Amino acid sequence: MTEPQVWTLIGVLAAALVGVITIVMSSFSRQMAVSFGALEKQIESVRSELKSEIGAVRSELKSEISAVRSELKSDIAHLERDVNFLHRREIDDPPA
């Protein structure tokens, strides 16, 4: 262990190991950044698609509720007409 060549070889191997680890870590971090960027784009795409679908469901629901309201108003108007008819027939013009 006192030979200078051994210490030189240990130094070269240690430097090579540090260099390889540095290259691997930098390429890994770049790859992760690219992957996260792609994932963000996909999430944004899903988010915009979901917003449009929710908007379509909301407008469809509003139109359905509007149709039900108008139908209920029509039914209530018919009931009111029938009640008024019965009221006039029984209260205002009672049978003899």
C-alpha positions as CSV (number, residue, x, y, z in Angstrom):
1,M,0.0,0.0,0.0
2,T,3.0,2.3,0.0
3,E,3.5,2.2,-3.8
4,P,2.6,5.5,-5.6
5,Q,1.0,3.5,-8.5
6,V,-1.6,2.0,-6.1
7,W,-2.5,5.4,-4.7
8,T,-2.7,6.8,-8.3
9,L,-4.9,3.9,-9.3
10,I,-7.2,4.4,-6.3
11,G,-7.4,8.1,-7.1
12,V,-8.3,7.5,-10.8
13,L,-10.9,4.9,-9.9
14,A,-12.4,7.2,-7.3
15,A,-12.5,10.1,-9.8
16,A,-14.1,7.8,-12.4
17,L,-16.7,6.6,-9.9
18,V,-17.6,10.2,-8.9
19,G,-17.8,11.2,-12.6
20,V,-20.1,8.3,-13.5
21,I,-22.3,9.0,-10.5
22,T,-22.5,12.7,-11.5
23,I,-23.4,11.9,-15.1
24,V,-26.0,9.4,-14.1
25,M,-27.6,11.8,-11.6
26,S,-27.7,14.7,-14.0
27,S,-29.2,12.6,-16.8
28,F,-31.7,11.2,-14.3
29,S,-32.7,14.7,-13.1
30,R,-33.2,15.8,-16.7
31,Q,-35.3,12.8,-17.5
32,M,-37.4,13.4,-14.5
33,A,-37.9,17.0,-15.5
34,V,-39.0,16.0,-19.0
35,S,-41.3,13.3,-17.5
36,F,-42.9,15.8,-15.1
37,G,-43.4,18.3,-18.0
38,A,-45.2,15.6,-20.0
39,L,-47.3,14.7,-17.0
40,E,-48.3,18.3,-16.4
41,K,-49.4,18.6,-20.0
42,Q,-51.5,15.4,-19.7
43,I,-53.1,16.7,-16.5
44,E,-53.9,20.0,-18.1
45,S,-55.5,18.2,-21.0
46,V,-57.6,16.1,-18.7
47,R,-58.5,19.2,-16.7
48,S,-59.7,21.1,-19.7
49,E,-61.6,18.1,-21.0
50,L,-63.2,17.6,-17.6
51,K,-64.2,21.3,-17.5
52,S,-65.9,21.1,-20.9
53,E,-67.7,17.9,-19.9
54,I,-68.9,19.5,-16.7
55,G,-70.0,22.5,-18.7
56,A,-72.0,20.3,-21.0
57,V,-73.6,18.4,-18.1
58,R,-74.4,21.7,-16.4
59,S,-76.1,23.2,-19.5
60,E,-78.0,19.9,-20.1
61,L,-79.1,19.9,-16.5
62,K,-80.3,23.5,-16.7
63,S,-82.4,22.8,-19.8
64,E,-83.9,19.7,-18.1
65,I,-84.7,21.6,-15.0
66,S,-86.2,24.4,-17.1
67,A,-88.4,21.8,-18.9
68,V,-89.5,20.3,-15.6
69,R,-90.4,23.8,-14.2
70,S,-92.5,24.6,-17.3
71,E,-94.2,21.3,-17.1
72,L,-95.0,21.8,-13.4
73,K,-96.3,25.3,-14.0
74,S,-98.6,23.9,-16.7
75,D,-99.8,21.1,-14.4
76,I,-100.4,23.6,-11.5
77,A,-102.3,25.9,-13.9
78,H,-104.5,22.9,-14.9
79,L,-105.1,22.0,-11.2
80,E,-105.9,25.6,-10.4
81,R,-108.4,25.7,-13.2
82,D,-110.0,22.5,-12.0
83,V,-110.1,23.7,-8.4
84,N,-111.7,27.0,-9.5
85,F,-114.3,25.1,-11.5
86,L,-115.1,22.8,-8.5
87,H,-115.2,25.9,-6.2
88,R,-117.6,27.7,-8.5
89,R,-119.8,24.6,-9.0
90,E,-120.0,23.7,-5.3
91,I,-119.7,27.0,-3.4
92,D,-121.0,29.6,-5.8
93,D,-123.7,27.5,-7.5
94,P,-124.7,24.8,-5.1
95,P,-127.0,22.1,-6.4
96,A,-130.6,22.5,-5.3
